[in-house]
Each structure stands twice: as C-alpha cells, then as structure tokens.
Amino acid sequence: MYLADGWKDYEVIDAASGEKLERWGRYRLVRPDPQVIWQTSKSDWGRIDGHYHRSSKGGGEWEIISLPEEWTVGYKSLKFCLKPFAFKHTGLFPEQAANWEWFSSIIKEALSENPKRSISVLNLFAYTGGATLAAASAGARVTHVDAAKGMVGWAKENAKISGLADAPVRWLVDDCVKFVEREIRRGSRYDALIMDPPSYGRGPKGEIWKIEESIFPLIEKTAMILSDRPLFVLINSYTTGLQPAVLSYMMNTVYVKKFGGHVEADEVGLPVTRSGLVLPCGASGRFRT
C-alpha cells in the first residue's frame, strides 16, 4: 500500500460505523466514508468542529459547529486553503501526499542528472492543484487542466499561498478529453502525466464523463502526447470497480507496450492514529520507464 504518513497538519484520528474523525490543522471534522464498515465505538470522539451528515435520499449537508469559512493547512513547503463545500469535501485529498512524494523524487532525480533539462507535466482532472503544486515545487513545468472554473481558481490560490504564484504553471479550464485531442493534433509532447478522473462528471459545455466507458480511450490518447521516453504516468481511482489490478492491466496494455518500462499499482491509504491500522482511500497506478 502507498501510505501517506508524512503529514503534521492532518491525521485520521479514528474511523467507525461509516465515518472518520479527522484533524485538519486545529479543526476536527467527522465525515462519512463508505470504506468504514466496521462497528467500533465512537464514545470518546470528543470535540467536533464540523460534521457532514449524509442524507438517505442522497447527498447531505454540513453541520458547522465551530468551523471557519476557510482555513489553511500545510504539507512540507505546500499550503492549501480548505473549506467545507459540496458533498463532504474540503478541497484536498491528503492520501495523495504518498503520490506527491513518489513523482517529486522522480522529477528531482531527473533534474539532478541534467540541471538544464526542462520537464513538462500534464495534470488532468487537476482539482485544487495538490499534484500541480508538488510537481512545480520539484522543478517541473505543469499544465493544469480542470473543467471547473472554480477549482482552477482555488488551485491558483493554493499556488499563491505556497509561494508558487510565479511557478511555470499553465492554468486551463477545459474538458480534459477534448484538450488531449487538441494536443494530439498540435503535436504537443509531455514528459509526464498525472490523471485523477472522477467516476462521473460534466465538462464546461455539458460533456459527459463516465469513467467505465471513458478511461481506457483516454489512456490510449494520452500515450500519443507523451515524449519518446516519458518519466512517469500516475493514474488515481476512487471508483470501486477500478481496483489496482484493473489500473495495472490498462497501463501495461498501453504505456508499457509503447514505451517499455514497468507498472506497479496498489491501494493508497492513511494511518489511523488510535487503532494503528490503515484506512484505504482508493487506488493508484504508477508507470515508469
């Protein structure tokens, strides 16, 4: 398992009966988690600053107890603005720090071998920019693409508070599939790719994305815009049907077949303080040449 165990401003304190108790900086939140199917005690969860209650009819709402509209947490040199917003989210997936560490080390190693080299990274479905900032901080040029204008604006704010406002990042509000198709026609090439596709989504012009139908064709298209010897590809999945072995199969079929190299895939997880166990948080596939 890829374990995100380097946080100081975040922790999963406990997890029980469909929910997890988390610390985000100084604030304690309770949020639902479908992976938490065990029925252990919540009797000592204590102070809570915010609680997202899921509705039996779908969706849910935040109960704000003593939570500000916005606050900031840090991971090493990176800073992130958080806020309680749609469907239990805060604007950050902390388990992805395990992947930030992985690809940052690859970028830094490549630059140490050739300091004059320019490394271009494409980040698709880039959300609020955690991976973008990690790659830029490691020394890469990043193209950040997300269909939601608000998410791109949020990512820019995270770059600013992280001291990366002037980093070589191209911020784009676009449908990711159509962007890749245009890049193919333009003959663009990238040294690395990061992809964090949703299970379901809509592009800026109403384009429909269903991961089971759309992910493999997109993987095939992205292989056409990678350089002859790409540094890495990272694909994340929070969709139940896309287990690590499925990611591995697709990435081997496309990337290894074209470029050589190898793929590894595993669950991503966060340590749980009280139990000493690990909470699974999705899966990641990693390709390297």
C-alpha positions as MATLAB code, in Angstrom:
seq = 'MYLADGWKDYEVIDAASGEKLERWGRYRLVRPDPQVIWQTSKSDWGRIDGHYHRSSKGGGEWEIISLPEEWTVGYKSLKFCLKPFAFKHTGLFPEQAANWEWFSSIIKEALSENPKRSISVLNLFAYTGGATLAAASAGARVTHVDAAKGMVGWAKENAKISGLADAPVRWLVDDCVKFVEREIRRGSRYDALIMDPPSYGRGPKGEIWKIEESIFPLIEKTAMILSDRPLFVLINSYTTGLQPAVLSYMMNTVYVKKFGGHVEADEVGLPVTRSGLVLPCGASGRFRT';
ca = [
       0.000    0.000    0.000;
       1.099    3.564   -0.728;
       0.910    5.183    2.687;
       0.621    8.944    3.205;
       2.312    9.071    6.592;
       4.242   12.349    6.327;
       1.520   14.746    7.470;
       1.767   17.024   10.509;
      -1.314   19.165    9.817;
      -3.625   16.241    9.100;
      -4.500   12.905   10.666;
      -7.249   10.319   10.726;
      -7.814   10.088   14.463;
     -10.329    7.247   14.325;
     -12.806    5.527   12.000;
     -16.006    3.710   12.938;
     -19.535    2.948   11.762;
     -19.360    4.616    8.372;
     -17.499    7.751    9.463;
     -13.981    9.010   10.105;
     -12.798   11.510   12.701;
     -10.090   13.732   11.204;
      -7.866   16.585   12.330;
      -7.266   19.259    9.704;
      -4.835   21.642   11.370;
      -6.556   22.690   14.606;
     -10.034   21.614   13.493;
     -11.692   18.238   13.969;
     -14.163   17.017   11.351;
     -16.400   13.977   11.070;
     -17.119   12.874    7.511;
     -18.744    9.759    6.022;
     -16.551    7.112    4.432;
     -18.038    4.116    2.606;
     -14.947    2.011    3.359;
     -15.603    2.176    7.116;
     -17.955   -0.771    7.519;
     -16.708   -1.871   10.963;
     -18.805   -1.074   14.035;
     -16.344    0.156   16.663;
     -17.100    2.713   19.377;
     -17.381    6.482   18.846;
     -17.938    7.216   22.524;
     -14.610    9.012   23.017;
     -14.541   11.127   19.851;
     -14.891   14.296   21.935;
     -14.863   17.781   20.441;
     -16.015   18.154   16.843;
     -15.848   21.392   14.827;
     -17.762   20.228   11.779;
     -19.835   17.193   10.822;
     -21.038   16.205    7.363;
     -24.305   14.298    7.626;
     -25.175   12.103    4.676;
     -28.835   12.000    3.647;
     -30.647    8.741    2.960;
     -32.020   10.455   -0.155;
     -28.525   11.169   -1.481;
     -26.095   13.991   -0.816;
     -26.124   15.566    2.613;
     -25.156   18.745    4.433;
     -22.573   20.204    6.746;
     -23.271   20.891   10.394;
     -20.920   23.734   11.268;
     -20.154   23.804   14.987;
     -17.029   25.944   15.324;
     -15.504   25.862   11.859;
     -14.408   28.976    9.932;
     -15.422   29.581    6.331;
     -11.813   28.915    5.282;
      -8.567   27.841    6.909;
      -5.119   26.682    5.821;
      -3.058   23.530    6.328;
       0.439   22.737    5.149;
       2.328   19.740    3.820;
       6.054   20.440    3.937;
       6.508   23.567    1.746;
       2.987   23.421    0.297;
      -0.056   25.259    1.649;
      -3.714   24.546    0.997;
      -6.816   26.606    1.595;
      -9.642   24.429    2.904;
     -13.369   24.971    3.294;
     -16.399   22.749    3.814;
     -18.157   22.507    0.478;
     -20.140   20.220   -1.814;
     -20.646   16.582   -0.857;
     -18.411   16.301    2.217;
     -15.258   17.650    0.546;
     -12.752   20.125    1.970;
     -10.701   20.784   -1.174;
      -7.898   18.311   -0.526;
      -7.306   14.562   -0.672;
      -4.498   14.096    1.900;
      -3.778   10.486    0.924;
      -2.363   11.808   -2.355;
       0.715   13.023   -0.485;
       2.071    9.495   -0.972;
       1.995   10.073   -4.723;
       3.362   13.625   -4.460;
       6.435   12.181   -2.754;
       6.822    9.497   -5.419;
       6.744   11.671   -8.512;
       8.572   14.603   -6.888;
      11.549   12.317   -6.285;
      11.487   11.257   -9.950;
      11.427   14.863  -11.152;
      14.224   15.900   -8.794;
      16.357   12.919   -9.796;
      15.960   13.723  -13.497;
      16.888   17.356  -12.903;
      19.908   16.428  -10.794;
      21.182   14.297  -13.669;
      20.631   17.127  -16.152;
      20.088   20.530  -14.480;
      19.448   22.211  -17.847;
      16.612   19.863  -18.677;
      13.020   21.132  -18.817;
      10.412   18.679  -17.554;
       6.808   19.157  -18.680;
       3.989   17.572  -16.683;
       0.335   17.374  -17.714;
      -2.141   17.180  -14.817;
      -5.659   16.202  -15.934;
      -8.752   16.499  -13.708;
      -6.403   18.567  -11.602;
      -8.904   19.747   -8.945;
      -7.420   22.217   -6.441;
      -3.853   21.598   -7.506;
      -2.179   19.393   -4.918;
      -0.297   17.389   -7.553;
       0.334   20.503   -9.645;
       1.995   22.276   -6.736;
       4.040   19.217   -5.786;
       5.339   18.854   -9.355;
       6.050   22.584   -9.705;
       7.816   22.652   -6.347;
      10.034   19.783   -7.539;
      11.064   21.854  -10.569;
       8.680   20.852  -13.367;
       6.633   22.968  -15.776;
       2.991   21.985  -15.318;
      -0.120   22.218  -17.461;
      -3.080   22.119  -15.057;
      -6.427   21.193  -16.651;
      -9.813   21.005  -14.968;
     -13.331   21.521  -16.313;
     -14.470   23.528  -13.270;
     -13.503   27.203  -13.295;
     -13.922   27.425   -9.530;
     -11.477   24.567   -8.943;
      -8.841   26.180  -11.152;
      -9.262   29.433   -9.254;
      -8.888   27.567   -5.979;
      -5.717   25.880   -7.272;
      -4.264   29.287   -8.182;
      -4.944   30.483   -4.638;
      -3.150   27.409   -3.256;
      -0.192   28.198   -5.521;
      -0.119   31.761   -4.227;
      -0.105   30.841   -0.538;
       2.512   28.150   -1.264;
       4.871   30.746   -2.719;
       4.404   29.305   -6.214;
       2.394   32.114   -7.829;
       5.200   32.667  -10.343;
       5.954   28.983  -10.943;
       5.739   27.819  -14.592;
       2.158   26.558  -14.432;
      -0.357   26.905  -17.257;
      -3.854   27.056  -15.739;
      -6.612   25.850  -18.083;
     -10.381   25.489  -17.695;
     -11.185   22.833  -20.265;
     -12.708   19.431  -20.876;
      -9.794   17.047  -20.335;
     -10.604   14.666  -23.189;
     -11.060   17.453  -25.729;
      -7.863   19.116  -24.506;
      -5.886   15.919  -25.067;
      -7.415   15.513  -28.528;
      -6.325   19.046  -29.447;
      -2.840   18.402  -28.078;
      -2.598   15.332  -30.324;
      -3.453   17.467  -33.356;
      -0.952   20.131  -32.268;
       1.818   17.577  -31.852;
       2.384   18.528  -28.199;
       4.515   16.292  -26.006;
       4.810   15.894  -22.232;
       7.428   14.167  -20.127;
       4.937   13.017  -17.503;
       1.220   12.654  -16.915;
      -0.954   12.790  -13.797;
      -4.619   11.874  -14.028;
      -7.255   11.867  -11.264;
     -10.516   11.146  -13.116;
     -13.904   11.268  -11.384;
     -16.401    8.440  -11.545;
     -18.844   10.772  -13.268;
     -18.639   14.365  -14.386;
     -19.537   17.028  -16.899;
     -17.264   19.276  -18.932;
     -17.688   23.056  -19.268;
     -20.047   22.579  -22.221;
     -22.001   19.686  -20.753;
     -19.696   16.909  -21.950;
     -20.480   13.704  -20.033;
     -17.717   11.628  -18.457;
     -18.404    8.073  -17.226;
     -15.190    6.505  -16.056;
     -16.029    2.909  -17.024;
     -16.665    3.987  -20.613;
     -14.155    6.800  -20.944;
     -10.978    5.972  -19.043;
      -9.361    3.441  -21.392;
      -9.876    5.512  -24.573;
      -8.355    8.476  -22.744;
      -5.359    6.411  -21.635;
      -4.811    5.421  -25.260;
      -4.968    9.067  -26.349;
      -2.563   10.267  -23.661;
       0.069    7.821  -24.923;
       0.111    9.898  -28.115;
       1.180   13.086  -26.319;
       3.938   11.635  -24.166;
       7.589   12.086  -25.095;
       9.576    9.170  -26.512;
      10.816    8.214  -23.066;
       8.355    9.601  -20.504;
       9.398    9.916  -16.885;
       6.179    8.661  -15.325;
       2.425    8.325  -15.505;
       0.213    8.378  -12.413;
      -3.475    7.446  -12.570;
      -5.651    7.621   -9.459;
      -9.016    5.967   -8.949;
     -11.677    6.409   -6.303;
     -14.132    4.245   -8.247;
     -14.907    0.848   -6.708;
     -14.654   -1.053   -9.991;
     -11.208    0.322  -10.845;
      -9.115   -1.767   -8.497;
      -5.277   -1.672   -8.625;
      -5.168   -4.727  -10.889;
      -7.508   -3.016  -13.371;
      -5.320    0.095  -13.439;
      -2.245   -2.095  -13.863;
      -3.809   -4.007  -16.753;
      -4.809   -0.852  -18.651;
      -1.479    0.884  -18.097;
       0.529   -2.188  -19.098;
      -1.611   -2.588  -22.199;
      -0.969    0.977  -23.351;
       2.146    2.525  -21.802;
       4.426   -0.489  -21.330;
       3.511   -1.794  -24.778;
       4.544    1.516  -26.375;
       7.400    2.718  -24.172;
       8.686   -0.298  -22.265;
       9.218    0.304  -18.573;
       7.014   -1.125  -15.848;
       3.798   -0.535  -13.898;
       3.001   -1.012  -10.251;
      -0.420   -0.426   -8.722;
      -1.723   -0.567   -5.176;
      -4.173    0.916   -2.732;
      -3.496    4.341   -1.238;
      -4.016    4.703    2.493;
      -3.854    6.885    5.580;
      -2.707    5.735    9.024;
      -5.377    5.756   11.751;
      -3.903    7.116   14.965;
      -5.984    5.303   17.578;
      -6.011    1.835   16.059;
      -2.577    1.858   14.454;
      -4.224    0.429   11.337;
      -4.600    1.884    7.836;
      -7.697    3.365    6.188;
      -7.835    2.537    2.439;
      -8.549    5.578    0.253;
      -8.641    4.433   -3.362;
      -6.016    3.117   -5.736;
      -3.115    4.401   -7.813;
      -1.327    3.051  -10.849;
       2.286    4.144  -11.407;
       4.189    3.769  -14.681;
       7.908    4.417  -15.126;
      10.337    3.846  -17.945;
];
